[in-house]
Every structure is written in C-alpha cells, then in structure tokens.
Amino acid sequence: MLPLVALLALTALTGCGTADDRDQARAATERFYDAFRHHDGAAACAELSEPAAQALSDQEGKDCAQAVTELDLKGGGVEAVEVYVTSAKVDLAEHVTAYLDRGPSGWKISALSCAHGAKPSDHPATCELEA
C-alpha cells in the first residue's frame, strides 16, 4: 500500500509542476507581447533568451531594446501551451507560435512569431526571430 501512496503523491507533484510551468511559459509570452505592443523594448527583451536577444541585435545591427520594437510581429491571445521538460510551445491566436526554454532565470523566449506550413514535416516553421 505504501508504494501506491508514494506513486500517487509523486504523480500529483509532477502534474502541479507541469501546470505551473505552463502558467509561467504563458505569462512570459504574454509579458513579451504586452511590452511589444507598448513599445517597451527593454521589457520585451527581458523576456527573450540571451541567444535570441543577441541574434536580434546581430541581425538588426542595433541593441535589442531598439530592434525588438521595430519587428513586424504577429501575436494575439494565447490559445494553447505545451511543455516538454525544459522547452515550451505557445500557440497564439494569429496562427503563430512562440518557443521558450527554461533556464536559471525562468522561461525565456527563444523563437517567436513562427508560422507552420500545412505539413510541418515538409515545411518547417519560419520564425520572425529565432536563436
């Protein structure tokens, strides 16, 4: 009986962590898009992973805070969040996806405004920004 109780407790704890991770990934994505809509480049960049922020700076030849406000991003409300251990996929209302990675400072966006073709196996996602 004790192993069954331990297994049920472990399952409950694991489920809570996953729900918490989904909530945190959702919140990071929403904070990014809220900052983007308000032209707050510093706050938007704070939600990007270090490699994504650096890729944006390199790509645009500007610091992240300035470059991010000049992007042509699609977004919209969050429709679904999936978490895979230390990675997350956030689907948004305008048929685009954001990808996040969990690091020491929480969930950070590694790719955003990613559009998928009709057959993802034939046409991988194209993203407005990716690390």
Steps between C-alpha positions, in 0.01 A plus 500: 500500500783742580654480148159585351463805725854614413428455128177702525678777691779513240246513218316787670821696551610445141163617369514819708846581370386459141196724554724755669746481209215554252382802699852645514564445127163661422580795728844557343343503152224736607752733669705508180206586275362754749838676510526479119155657453598781740835557319690411818807345342686446828210304652450300180870409483489389863267219387739378227768239556852636489571331163173639353576853619852475360374358167256791471773756573734336248228469235384862529831665590337671800465427867216263586277764662495709185489212251214311664260795474561514123406137433183418306357240735176312500367392833159510657368319801646173622298202377708206626816426695695176488801430723769243427732486805709817435336617175157645436283573195245780525240522222353845444172614343648623173620149407855558620706333770758610752759256633652536844780341698517474878826618650629621835298823474175331392329463164649707217392527136745341257289541182186695424244579237564156348264389224458137407416370156208267434734203541765584765706195403535637145520869589663582833394812686625837388549746785531876514761455773687189608823424680 
